[in-house]
Amino acid sequence: MSEVKVTFQVSVEKTNSGDTVFIVGDCPELGQWKPKLAKALRLVSQSAGIEIWNDTIAIEGASAVKYRFFVGSIDRSAAEEMVTVHKWESSPTPHSSTLVGAELNVCLRFGLVDGYTFVNRGWLTGQVAVHLSLHDSSLKLNVPVDKDRRYFIKCLPIDTRMGNNNFASNETNFSCQVLNSDVETKVLVSNLNNDDATPYLMPSNGVVYDPNAFLTFQIETWNAKYLGLKLIVSIENDDTNILHSQNLYQELGAAYINQDNIQCTDSFVASVVSKDCEIIGKLKVDILVITPLRYECDMSYCMDSFHKLDKKQSWFIGHRGMGRTLVNGVHNAAVIENTISSLNRAFSHGADFVEFDVMLSRDRIPILHHDFVTSINAICKLEGKNSKITIPVQNLSLKELEILKTVESTVAAKTSQQDIRETETKDNQPFPTLQSCLERVDPRGGFNVEIKYCMRLRSGELEEGLVHFPGRNEYVDDILIKLLHHSGSRRIILSSFDPDVCTMLRAKQNRYPVLFLTQGDTKKYAPYEDSRTWTVEMAFQFAISESLRGVCVHAESLLNDRSLIERGKSKGLWVVCWGDDNNSVENIKILKEGGVDGIIVDRIHEFLCS
């Protein structure tokens, strides 16, 4: 086949300073779907907020080409040029052009594929993300507070290699410099209490501090090990004579967070120090560091927006397959929950998806299990009677889980005889691996994979009495890598109750949509410590701030206030629901009529027949 010179042209809404439009595709000339090998286009014109980018690329030996466009930037501060993806065309299928003749002109609009617009935020292609959150009156000043004037907080990334190297020991003398990079390190900010929680570029003076708001600064950097942060606290100047000058704000002081504190702590209290070297207050921040996935995601395939092509009104999702094994000590399902048999049987009864729980064994193998603890049979050495010993699942290897005669902790609390190991078939055994489910469950069925992560309750304790749990980054990586290696073209939806896990799931990969699970305002479950979990409205705002696909809401909340469904969907979010209230034909009808995107139910065969 001969060479074809293809002129690719795309119209894009005005990009930010330093941004470039790239093309990536399925041939060597377009980088084989890898962002770092993508071809940068040239800006040729701009008018009325629309930019035109194009370039002519010679493609050899192909009868057709598939491709996508993305907006990104090039960072040259590392040993090699690195590409950051800011937003990209996330359609289930890419653009495609047949190569006929010696020359071909292609003119497209960014994100428009098959009549739908598919544009999504980028992911971590190698850089590290740092999120700093302020909430619950995190700023405490020792000086008198002027309630008539607004206070501001500005987050400034700094390079700890610069200055006098006394950053950790002598905060007040540190010479702050912006991270050394050809591309300015941008700081985005989101306020979950605003009407629109979408992150925006931080203004030059910082953002208004509200003690009741949940405020998050978002930074991405290719120089994470040298990243320090300076948080400047200022107040509106009350001198009306300088309203038109540059001195609208008076700096009160600054708090410093060094690279060690960023990398090693989840929460940090920093002193706010004035220019006179006096401590005038304290600032508490939550720190979330998100490292890139140990797997190279490309742009060949994406299922984040497959719902636009699915005409079904509401998905039926089998809860742990065919449902929970027992409810209040009574058998609720024909097969054991979270088993291969349960998942396959749910699909045989017409489920669109199955929901199941995934956590790691001690040897870091992703397995299916709901509770963080299990019980094993033991014989009391004094009385010779059977006894149940509760042990965290994370403390047992996969082999131990497979050979030990375990009993569900919830079952042990209800009955002393129910043994979940009393079955002959391999597919009906508990603790199947995620890989085995991906390989042995009907590939036509979708998976809603809930990532289990032990959270702190409002009481201060961890769930189910645990005393520790693994760090999030490697925990999430181990599960995602297994999914990416073995899921093929199966539809996958990820979800978690832990907000930070959801943030990581979204930031580390570009293939699967992510839902934030929330129990909202209910008396049925103990509340979590994290205020992002307390209400459905806060869950919506959090999902928007992190570009999640949607929220999975406790059905009780939606039945009490059906307008929540429309409010969530009006924000562009999927609204899926879970909970015991779904196990009612009448409630399912109400929720479907309300427009929910998915309903998670036990005993799915009964409700689909109804």
N, C-alpha and C positions, 0 to 999 in steps of 0.2 A: 504494500500500500504506500502511496506517495505522501508527501508532506502537505498539510493543509494549514494555511495561515488564518488563524481565528482571531478576530477582534472582539474581545469581550467588553461590553459596556454596561454599567449598572448605575442607576440613579439612587442616591442615598440622602436621607435627611442630614442636615449639617452636622458634621462630626466635630469632636473636640480638638483643641490644639494638640498637635503631636500624634494624632490618630492617622491611620492609613487603612485603605480598603484593600483586602487581599482576595485572591481566588485560589481554591484548593480543589483537587479532583482526583480521578482514578487513574491518571497516567503519570509517568515520570515528570513530564513538563509542568504538571500542576501539583507535584509534591506527594502523590500517592496518599492523599487524604491527611497527611501530617501537617499541622499548623506551622511547625518550624521550617518546613520546606515549601510553604505556600508562596505564590507569586504575588508580589506587591504591584498594585495598579497605580496609574498616574491620575492626579486630579487635573481635569482638563477645563472644567467650567463650574461656576456656582451662581445661582440666582434664586431669589425668593425662598431661601432656606433649603434649597435642593442642590446637591453636588453631583456632578457627573464624573465618574472614574472609568478609565479604560486602559487597555493595552492590547497589542497584537502578539500572539504567542504561536509559534510554529509547533504543530503537533504531528508526529510522524507515526505511521504504522497502526492507525486506529480507524475504525469505521464509525465510531461514536464516542462521545466523551460525557462523563457525568461530573458534576461540579457543584460547589456552593461558594457563596461569598461570605466574608466576615470582616468586621471592623476590629482592628487591633493596633498595637504599637510595638515598636522594636526597642528592646533594651540592650545597650551596648556596654554596660558596666561590667559584665562578666567576661570570662575568657572567650566566649563565643556569643554571637548575637542571639538573643532570645525573643520569642514572639509571645506577647500577651494577647489573649482573645477577650475583647470587651463585649461584643455581641455577635451573633452568628445566625445563619439561616438554619433553623432546627426542624425542617419539614421531615416527615417520615421517609420521603423519597427526595433525592436531590434533583437539580436541573439536569436535563439531558439534551444533547444536540447531536444530530447525525452529521457526520463530516462528509460533504459532497463537494467536489470541485477543488480548485486551488486556493480559494479564499472564501471566508464565511464571516458574516457580521451578526453578532448576537447582542440585542438590546433588552435589558431586563430591569425590573424594579426590585430593590433589595427586599428579600423576605417573601415575595409573592410567588407562590408555587401552586399550580392547579386551582387558582381562584381563591386560595386562602393565604393569609399572612402568617408566616412562621418566623418569629424573631425571638431569640432567647439570649439571656445573659451568658457570658463565657464561664469558663471553669479554670482551675489552677493547672496550667500547662508546665509548671516547674517552679513558679514563684510561691511564696508563703503568704498566707493571709493572717492578719492580726485584727481581732475585734475587741474593742474596749467598751464596756457597757457601764453606764452610770444610772442608778435607780435607787428608790427608797431613801431620799435625802442623803446622797453619797457625799455631798460637800458640807463640811462643818467648819465654819469660820470662828476664830476667837475674837475678831474685831466686830464692832457694832454693825449690824446689817441694816441697810437702807431699803425699806420695803417699797419705796416709791420709785426706785430705779431698778433696771434690769441688770442681771449678772450674765456674763458670757464665759464660755469655756472653749478654748481653741486647742486642737491636738496637732502638734508639730512633730513629724518624724525627724529624727536626727541620726547622724552617723557617729557612732561611738569611737571610731578610729580617729576622729578629728578632735581638736582641742587639747586639753592638758592631761587627759587620761585619768582624771580624778572624778569621773562621773559617779562611780559607786560610793565613794567616800566623802566627796565634797560637792554636794549638789549645786550650791550657790555659785561656784566659780566655773562651772562647766561652760565651755564655749560651744554653743549649739550650731550645727550646720545641717542643712537639708541633706538627705542621703545623696551621695555622689552618684549621679546617673545622668545619662543623656536625656532620659525622660523623667520629668518631674514626678516625684512620688505623690500621687493624689490621695486625698483623704475624703472619703464619702461619709455622710452622716445620715442616720435615720432616727425618727422620733415616733415611737409606737403610739403616742398620744395625739399625734397630728391626724387630721382627716386623711391625708395621704402619707403613708409610711414608706413610700419609695425612697431609697437612698439618693441623695443629691450631693453635689460637690460642696464641700464646706466653704462658707464665705470667709473672706480674708480676716474678719474680726472674730470668727468662731460662731458658735450657736448659743441661743438663749438657754440659760440653765433654769430648769424647772424641777424642784425637788420631788415632785410627784410624777414626773415623766420617766419613761424608759428610753434612754438615749444611747445610741451605739455609734462609735467611730469605726470605720472600716478602712484598713490599710493593706495594700498588697506590695510586696517587695521581693526583689531577687537577691537582696543583701540582708537576709533575716538575722544572721549571726552578729551583724553589726548594728542592728536596729535598736535605737533608744527612743523614748517618747518624752516630750515636754508638753505638759498640759498647763496652758496659761489661763489664769482666772482674771477677768477684768470686769469693770462696771461702767455703765453709761456715765459720761461726764455731764454734770448738771449745769455747766456754764453755757447759757443760751447764746453767748456772743461768739461761740466757736462752732456753731452748728454746721457751718459750711467749710470748716477746716478739716484737716486730717486727724485731729485729736478728739474724736467723738467718744473715745473709750479710754479709761484710766486703768492701767495694769496694776492689779493688787499684788500678785505674786505668781509663782509657778510651782508645779509638782513635777518630779522627774521619776521616770521608770527606766531602769537600765536593762541591758540585754539579758542578764541572768534572771531578773524578776519576770521578764516577758516569757522566757522559755520554760521556767520552772514553777510558776505559780498560777493558780486559777483565780485568785483574788489577792489584791494588794492594797494596802493603805499607805499613801505617800504624804509626806509633809508638804504643805503649801508654804513656800518660802518667799518673803518679800525681797525687793532689791536691796534692802538694808540688812539682809541676812537674818531676818527674824522669822520664826515660825508663826504664821498667822492662822493656821488651820490644818485640817486633814481632808484628803480626798480618797474615797474608797472606790476602786474600779474592779470589775470582773474582767479577766483576761482570757480570751480564747485564741489559741494559736492553731491554725489549720495548715498542715503540711500537705504537699501534693501527693497524690496516690502513687504507690509503687507499681504503676501500670500506665502505659502510654495510651490515652484515649485519643482516637482520631475522629474525623468528621464523616466517616463513611455511612454511619447509620445512627438514627435517633428515634426514640419512641416517646419523647417527652410530650408530644402534641398529638398522639394518635387518636385522641378523643374527637378531634375535629372531623375525622373520617369515619367515626363510628356513629351510626344513625340511631342506635338503641337509646331509649330514654334513660333507663336506669340499669346499671349492672347489678346482677345478683351475685353476691360474694359469699362463699361458704366459709363460715367461721371455724378456723382450725381444720378445715375440710368439711366433714359432716357435722361438726359442732363439738361442744365440750363433752368430755367423757361422762362426767357426773355434774349435777347441779344440786346443791344441798344434800349430797350423799345419795342421790337417786340417779340411776342410769338415764342419760340424756341422749346418747348417740349409740348407733348400732356398732360402731367400731371406735377404736382408741383415737383420740384427737392427735393432731400433729404427726400423723403417720402417713406413709406412702399410700396405704390402702384407703385411708380416710380421704385423702386428696383426690385420688383417682375415682372413688365412688361419688364424690361431690360433682365431678365433671360428668360422670355417666348420667347423673340426674339433671344436667342442664345448667350447672353453674357457669357463669362467665369468667369468674376469678375464684381462687381460693386464697384465704388469708391464713398465714401461719407465722409463728414466732421463731426467731433465730437468735442464738447466742453462741458463745465460744466455749468449747471444752478446755480443760487445763492445757492440752497440747495444741490449742488455738485452731481447732477444727470447727467450722460452723455447723451447728446441729439445730434440729427443731425441738424446742421445748418452751413451755410458757412460764412456769415458775422459776425463780432464781435458785430455789432449793429443791431437793428431792429427799426422799426417805429410803433408807436401806434396811432390810431385815437383819436383825442380829439376835443372838441368843444370850440371855442374861446368865452370866457364869455362876451366880449364886442360886437362882431359882430355876434355871433351865428353861425359862419361858421365852417365847418370841418377843422381841422388842423392836421398835422403830427408831432409827437414829437419823436425824435431819442433818443434811450436809449440803453446802452450796454446790451447784452443778459445776461452777467454774473450778472447783477443786478436784474434779474427777476427769481422767483422760477418757477419750472415746472408747478405748478397749474396756476400761473399767465400767463405763456406762452400759456397754453392750453385754457384759458378762454378769454384772451384779443384778440381784433380784431387787429392783427398786420399786418404790411405791410413791405415787404422787403425794406431795405434802398436803394438798387440800383433801385428798382422799383419806390420808392417815388421820386427819382431824375428824372425819365423819364416821369412818368404819375401820375396824382393825383387820378385816378379812379381805377387802378388795385388793387383789394383786393384779397390777396392769401387765405383768409379764406372762400371765397364763394364756398364751396363744401359741399356735403352731407355725403360722405363716411369717416369713421374714418381713413382708411388707406391712404387717400389723404390729411390728415391734416399735417401741418408743425410741427416741433419740436417733432418728435417721439423720444422715448427713445432708447438708444442703445440696452437695454435688449429686448424691444419689437421687434426690427428688427431682433435680433438673434433668437427670438422665432417664428416670423411670416413670415419671408422671406424664400423662397425655400432653404432648407439646402444643396442642391447639388451645389449651386452657391457660389463662393468665395467672400470674402469681402476685399477690399483695404480700410482700415480705416485710413483716414488722421487725425492726431491729430492736431487740430488748437491751435496755441499758438501765442499770440500777440507779434510781434517782433519790435525792434527799427529800424527805417529807417536811412539811411545815413544822412538825414537832422537833426537827433537828436530826432524826434518825434516818438511816438508809432503809429502803424498802426491804421487807421480809427479814429484818434483823441482821442484814449483812454488815460487815465492818469495813470492807474495802471492795473496790471493783477496779478492773484494768483501766488504763488511760484510754481516752476516746480515739486518738488518731490511729494507732496500730489496730485497735479493735475493729473500727470501721473499715480500715484497709483490708483486713483479712476476709471480711464478709464480701466487700465489693469486688475484690479480685476474683474470688470464687464465682461470683455471679457473672462477671464479665467474661471469664474463661469458658463458662459452660451453659450460659443461657440461650445462646444462638439467637433466633428471631422471636423467641417467646416474649409476649407482652409482660413487662415487669413494672410494678408500682412499689416504691419503697415508702416506709412510714416509720415513725417513732414517736413516743411520748416525750422524749428528751429533746428540748429545743436545740441544744448545741449539737447533738447527733444529727438532727435534721439539717442544720447549717452545714455540717461537714459533708453529709450525703450529697447535698446540692453542689457544694464547692469542688468536690473531688472528682466528679465525673459529669459527662454531658449526655448520657444515654437514657437514663431512667427518670421518670417524674417522681417527685417526693411530696408526700403528704405529712402534715403535722397532726398527730393524734392529740386530742384534747378531751379531758373529762368535763371541762367547763365548771360552772357553778352547780355542784351537786352535793347532796349529803350522803350519797351511796359509797363514796370512796374518800379515803384520807387525802387532803389537799397536798400538793407538792410545794416545796419552798419557792420555786421559781415562779414569779408573778406572771410570766408569759403564759402559764398554764391555767390561770384562774378563771378566765371568761372566754366565751366564744369570740367576742369582738376583739379581744387582745390576740387571740389565735389568728384571726384574719389579718390583723396588722402585722404580726410577726411573719406570717407567710408571705405577705407582700414585700416586707423589708428584706427577706432573704431569697426572693424570686422562687419560692416553692410553688408547686403546681396547685396545691389546694390544702384543705383541712378535712380531717376525719373527725366528726363531732359526735359526742355522746347524744344518742337519739332523744333522751329526755329533754335536752335543751331545745331541740328543734320542734318537738311536739308541744312544748310550753310556749314557744315563740316561733311560729312558722315563718315569720318575716325574715328570720336569720338566713334561711335558704336563699332567698332572693338577694339579700344584702351581700352574702358571700359571692354569689354568681355575678352580681353586678360589678364586683371588683376583679372579675376575670379568674376567679378561683373555682376549682372543683369543690363540691360539697358532698362528702361521703359520710355515712353515719354508722355507728356501732352501738352495741348495748342490748340488754335484755328486752327493752321496749320494742326492738325490731322483731321479736319472736311473737308477733301478733299480725294476723291477716289484715285487721282493720288499720293498725298503725302503718303497715307496709303500704296500704292503699293511700293513706294520708301523705306519707313521705314521697311516694312516687308522684302523686298529683302536685305536690309542692315543688317537684323538680330536682330532687337529689340525684346526684350522678351515680351513686352506688349505695347498696344496702347490704351490710354484713349480717348474716343470720345463721343461727343453729338450725339443724334439721331442714336443710334446704330442699330436700325432696318433698316435704310436706307443703311448703309455701309455694313452690313452683307448680305443684299440682293444683293448689287452690287458685 
